[in-house]
Amino acid sequence: MNFESTVICGRVGTIDIRHSNSNTKVARISVAINRKWKNEHGHTIEKTKWYNCSAFSKTAEIISNYVVKGQEVLIRGEMDFQQHETDSGETKYFSQLIIREIQLGSKPKITHDNSNDQEQISENKQYLEDDLPF
């Protein structure tokens, strides 16, 4: 039996929505995962790791309609590794996480123009590609 699954939880950076040549909706997002730890001298070290993620069809539609920059997401999918040769003959490598399931978390805080209050908008919805009505 073969099985591959990658799970990440982080905040959305960029969102790019397009259509393929066959008119399939494609969503490409970057997701930042922050890590903090203390080194042997007691100094706090922070590191951010970025993942390129892609979704297609119904899952891309969900991302297009509901996901915003800075929002927390939990993504399950599988890694895809590609390579291509540039015009100069150099081989470039690219990896991405193909999204099979996405769970939406809290959105970034929004500041209203008329007050200094900040509102936290929370959503905790899980979308499976096969369960969507469209």
Number of C-alpha atoms within 10 A of each C-alpha: 2 3 5 7 10 13 14 16 18 21 23 23 17 14 17 13 16 14 13 9 7 6 9 14 18 21 23 22 23 20 27 22 16 13 10 10 11 10 9 7 6 8 9 10 10 10 11 12 10 15 18 17 22 22 24 22 15 21 23 24 18 19 21 18 8 11 19 17 15 17 21 25 23 16 22 19 20 17 16 12 10 9 10 11 10 9 7 6 8 9 10 10 10 10 13 18 24 19 23 19 17 23 16 22 20 15 22 18 14 11 12 10 7 6 7 8 11 11 12 12 12 14 14 11 10 15 15 14 19 11 9 10 6 10
